[in-house]
Amino acid sequence: MFDFLDGYDLLGAFWVTVQLTVYSALGSLIWGTLLAGMKVSPVPLMRGFATGYVNVVRNIPLTVIIVFSSLGLFQTLNVKLGASDFTDINFRLAVLALSTYTAAFVCEALRSGINTVPVGQAEAARALGLSFTQVLRMIILPQAFRSVVNPLSNVLIALTKNTTVASAIGVAEASYLMKGMIEAEAQLLLIAAIFAFGFIVLTLPTGLLLGWVSKKVAVKR
């Protein structure tokens, strides 16, 4: 029944999907946290930049961002992100595009968490002489992260599924292989079921684990 899978690197394709997810999650978490900090900053220019970034990026289709990263950055501006091999270049550009896009959602999730922290705590910290950056790093963000584990897990699950868009620029992840298999094989429904199950294996345990973590680290008010 599954003989047609011979010759296809199914595990390798899903491994690329996992790598895309992990690298993009790290990139979007770092950039999204910086954006969230700018969005609550007392500096109007920083607040304006973060607000504009989130509003613009969230309303651009991910496919457009992915394709622009290849056509605009690589083919037009010759941006290679330190890679020399064409496959590595596309992979890194996909990570950049996914991080750029997902960071907007991470920012909004973190901002909602920041809003749950009592204002009095920040005011007390400022009264003790702490700077805005110190208050954010030592008082606000630790509590904000604990209160938004569930929203961030939803962002991570969405990111895992969004990696399929990377096939648009030739990144050999799961959906890229699925497309090739559908074109070459007659087992359409079986192929679709196999890849659907693969993504369930990737996303369902992640949601359950982070849901458990959310209950463990939740801030008691």
Secondary structure, DSSP 4 states (H G I P E B T S, - for coil): --GGGTT--HHHHHHHHHHHHHHHHHHHHHHHHHHHHHHT-S-HHHHHHHHHHHHHHHTS-HHHHHHHIIIIIIIIT---TT--SHHHHHHHHHHHHHHHHHHHHHHHHHHHHHTTS-HHHHHHHHHTT--HHHHIIIIIHHHHHHH-HHHHHHHHHHHHHHGGGGGGGT--SHHHHHHHHHHH-S-HHHHHHHHHHHHHHHHHHHHHHHHHHHHHHPPP-
